[in-house]
């Protein structure tokens, strides 16, 4: 009997962490939707570099107590310039998405952001020599077809916001390709800590160049946005530590309907059929691409 009961016990033991991971990921998706709405509200008066600085600064503040308790987490196998390069790319990716949310429709930008796994697949083939199978090529083509639906549904010129969103997606993919190699030498907490500590000072100079003193209301939104960014990263990192990426990653696609609901409620934006059709194609393609590249960087650090 013991030989029969043991597997059942293990299955039950896995069910609770998986359910918790899904709940954490869903909460993170909700926070990300609120984050996007705050960026849109700030976009008319606060420059994306200033928003990026506040996001990075609060991330650094969140990690400092963690480092104080475990200073050994800063030991790294890589030179500081390599961490600095990744942090700089992360800052540019954040600013690109902030600019996109400021100038484009929230739902459209969110849909385009989900093309990042596709760029990871293409980048792995171009930079790391990984083989592209026929099925992978079809997934890539399908994703780009979905992106075209979102970017140019009427055949007109793409909006500036969509261009920023594509840049952000490509930069995010490049960061994940860097993590693919760096994760073999450093632990996840080390990569998180260096990323946050280096991004904040990097963001300060460009923020000062475009600085406008926020009003009390804007300052409150910036503080809230910074806290949400740190909380979202913590929730997703913990979710990926509890369950396999194939369970957690699809939950992130909840961002699309959540962002659409907030865009309609707060800004009167209505996502058209082309956005929903293109978004569905992109999300499906991204999910397949993620499964095809499970050998890439550990999922727990893909949200840095």
C-alpha positions in Angstrom: 0.0 0.0 0.0 2.9 2.3 0.8 4.0 2.1 -2.8 0.6 3.3 -4.0 0.1 6.1 -1.5 3.5 7.8 -1.9 3.0 9.2 -5.4 -0.4 10.5 -4.4 1.2 12.3 -1.4 3.7 13.9 -3.7 1.0 15.1 -6.1 -1.0 16.7 -3.3 2.2 18.3 -2.1 2.8 19.9 -5.5 -0.8 21.1 -5.9 -0.6 23.7 -3.1 2.6 25.5 -4.3 1.3 25.5 -7.9 -2.0 27.1 -6.8 -0.2 29.7 -4.7 2.2 30.4 -7.7 -0.8 31.0 -10.0 -2.4 33.3 -7.4 0.9 35.3 -7.0 1.3 35.6 -10.8 -2.3 36.7 -11.2 -1.8 39.4 -8.5 1.4 40.5 -10.3 -0.6 40.8 -13.5 -3.1 43.0 -11.7 -0.4 45.2 -10.3 1.2 45.5 -13.8 -2.1 46.7 -15.2 -2.4 49.3 -12.5 1.2 50.3 -13.2 0.5 50.8 -16.9 -2.5 53.0 -16.0 -0.4 55.1 -13.7 2.3 55.6 -16.4 -0.4 56.8 -18.8 -1.7 59.2 -16.2 1.8 60.6 -15.6 2.7 60.6 -19.3 1.5 64.0 -20.2 3.6 65.8 -17.6 6.4 63.5 -16.3 9.2 62.3 -18.7 9.7 58.6 -19.0 13.3 58.9 -17.7 12.0 60.5 -14.5 9.4 57.7 -14.1 12.2 55.2 -14.8 14.3 56.7 -12.0 11.6 56.5 -9.4 10.9 52.9 -10.4 14.6 52.0 -10.1 15.1 53.9 -6.9 12.3 52.1 -5.1 13.6 48.8 -6.4 17.0 49.6 -4.9 15.4 50.6 -1.6 13.5 47.3 -1.6 16.6 45.2 -2.0 18.8 47.0 0.5 17.4 45.2 3.6 17.8 42.0 1.8 21.5 42.7 1.1 22.1 43.8 4.7 20.9 40.5 6.0 22.8 38.5 3.3 25.8 40.6 2.1 27.3 37.5 0.5 24.6 37.7 -2.3 26.7 40.4 -3.9 29.5 38.0 -4.7 29.5 37.5 -8.5 31.4 35.5 -11.1 31.2 38.3 -13.6 32.8 41.8 -13.9 30.8 44.7 -12.8 30.7 46.1 -16.3 28.7 43.1 -17.4 26.1 43.7 -14.7 26.1 47.4 -15.6 25.4 46.7 -19.3 22.4 44.5 -18.3 21.2 47.2 -15.9 21.5 49.9 -18.6 19.5 47.8 -21.1 16.9 47.2 -18.4 16.6 50.9 -17.9 16.2 51.5 -21.6 13.6 48.8 -21.8 11.6 50.3 -19.0 11.8 53.8 -20.5 10.7 52.5 -23.9 7.6 50.9 -22.4 6.9 54.0 -20.3 7.1 56.1 -23.5 4.9 53.6 -25.3 2.2 53.7 -22.6 2.3 57.5 -22.7 1.8 57.7 -26.5 0.0 54.5 -27.5 -3.2 52.7 -26.5 -2.6 50.7 -23.3 -4.0 47.5 -24.7 -2.0 47.7 -27.9 1.2 48.3 -26.1 0.6 45.4 -23.7 -0.1 43.1 -26.7 3.1 44.2 -28.4 5.1 43.6 -25.2 4.2 39.9 -25.4 6.3 39.6 -28.5 9.4 39.5 -26.3 9.6 35.7 -26.2 9.6 35.6 -29.9 12.6 37.9 -30.1 14.3 35.6 -27.6 13.9 32.7 -30.0 15.2 34.8 -32.9 18.1 36.2 -30.9 19.1 32.7 -29.6 19.4 31.6 -33.2 21.3 34.6 -34.4 23.6 35.2 -31.4 23.9 31.7 -29.8 23.7 29.5 -32.9 20.6 27.7 -31.6 18.8 25.7 -34.3 15.5 27.0 -35.6 13.1 24.2 -36.4 10.2 24.6 -38.9 7.7 24.7 -36.1 9.6 27.5 -34.4 9.8 29.5 -37.6 6.0 29.2 -38.0 5.5 30.4 -34.4 7.8 33.4 -35.1 5.9 34.3 -38.3 2.5 34.0 -36.5 3.6 36.3 -33.8 4.8 39.0 -36.3 1.5 38.6 -38.1 -0.3 39.3 -34.8 1.9 42.3 -34.2 1.1 43.7 -37.6 -2.6 43.4 -36.8 -2.1 45.5 -33.6 0.3 48.0 -35.0 -1.3 48.8 -38.4 -4.9 47.5 -38.3 -6.0 50.1 -40.9 -2.9 49.9 -43.1 -1.7 53.3 -41.9 1.6 54.3 -40.4 2.3 52.7 -37.0 1.9 55.0 -34.0 5.0 56.2 -32.2 3.8 54.3 -29.1 3.9 51.0 -31.0 7.5 51.7 -32.1 8.6 52.3 -28.5 6.7 49.1 -27.5 8.6 47.0 -30.1 11.9 48.5 -28.9 11.1 47.6 -25.3 10.2 44.1 -26.3 13.5 43.6 -28.2 15.5 45.0 -25.4 13.7 42.7 -22.9 14.6 39.8 -25.1 18.3 40.9 -25.3 18.3 41.1 -21.5 16.9 37.5 -21.2 19.6 36.3 -23.6 22.3 37.8 -21.4 20.7 36.1 -18.4 20.8 32.8 -20.2 24.6 32.9 -19.9 25.0 34.8 -16.7 22.6 32.5 -14.7 25.2 29.7 -15.1 27.6 31.6 -12.9 25.5 33.7 -10.5 22.4 32.9 -8.4 19.1 34.5 -9.0 19.3 36.7 -5.9 22.7 38.0 -7.0 21.5 38.9 -10.4 18.4 40.7 -8.9 20.5 42.6 -6.4 23.1 43.9 -8.9 20.4 44.8 -11.4 18.5 47.0 -9.0 21.6 48.6 -7.3 23.1 49.6 -10.7 19.9 50.8 -12.4 19.1 53.5 -9.9 22.3 55.6 -10.3 22.2 55.1 -14.0 18.7 56.5 -14.2 19.5 59.6 -12.1 21.5 61.5 -14.7 19.0 61.3 -17.6 16.2 61.9 -15.1 17.9 65.2 -14.0 18.2 66.2 -17.7 14.4 65.9 -18.2 13.4 66.8 -14.6 10.2 68.6 -13.8 9.2 68.9 -10.2 6.1 66.7 -9.7 3.0 68.0 -8.0 1.9 66.4 -4.8 -0.6 64.3 -6.8 2.1 63.3 -9.3 4.6 62.5 -6.5 2.0 60.2 -5.0 1.5 58.4 -8.2 5.3 58.0 -8.7 5.7 56.6 -5.2 2.8 54.2 -5.8 4.2 53.2 -9.2 7.6 52.5 -7.7 6.2 50.4 -4.9 4.0 48.5 -7.4 7.1 47.8 -9.6 9.0 46.3 -6.7 6.0 44.3 -5.5 5.3 43.0 -9.0 8.9 41.7 -9.4 8.8 40.1 -6.0 5.5 38.3 -6.7 6.6 37.0 -10.0 10.0 35.9 -8.7 8.4 34.0 -5.9 5.7 32.5 -8.2 8.4 31.1 -10.5 10.2 29.6 -7.5 7.1 27.7 -6.5 6.0 26.2 -9.8 7.3 25.4 -13.3 7.4 28.2 -15.9 4.8 26.3 -18.0 2.3 26.8 -15.1 3.2 30.4 -14.2 4.0 32.1 -17.5 0.5 31.8 -19.1 -1.0 33.6 -16.1 0.9 36.7 -17.2 -1.3 37.0 -20.2 -4.1 38.1 -17.9 -2.5 41.5 -18.2 -4.1 42.0 -21.6 -7.8 41.9 -20.5 -7.0 43.6 -17.2 -5.2 46.5 -19.0 -8.1 46.7 -21.4 -10.6 47.0 -18.6 -8.6 49.7 -16.9 -8.0 51.6 -20.1 -11.7 51.7 -20.8 -12.7 52.6 -17.2 -10.1 55.3 -16.7 -9.3 56.7 -20.1 -12.3 55.7 -22.3 -10.0 53.6 -24.6 -11.8 50.8 -26.4 -9.7 47.9 -27.8 -10.8 47.1 -31.3 -11.2 43.7 -32.9 -7.8 43.9 -34.5 -6.2 44.4 -31.1 -7.9 41.4 -29.6 -7.2 39.2 -32.6 -3.6 40.3 -32.9 -3.2 40.0 -29.1 -4.5 36.5 -29.1 -2.1 35.4 -31.8 0.8 37.1 -30.1 0.0 35.5 -26.7 -0.5 32.0 -28.2 2.7 32.3 -30.1 4.7 33.7 -27.2 3.5 30.8 -25.0 4.6 28.3 -27.6 7.9 30.1 -28.0 8.5 30.0 -24.3 7.9 26.3 -24.1 10.3 25.8 -27.0 13.1 27.7 -25.3 12.8 26.3 -21.8 16.5 25.7 -21.8 16.9 29.5 -21.8 17.6 31.6 -18.7 15.7 30.4 -15.5 12.2 31.7 -15.4 12.7 33.1 -12.0 14.9 35.8 -13.4 13.1 36.5 -16.7 11.1 39.3 -15.0 14.0 41.3 -13.8 
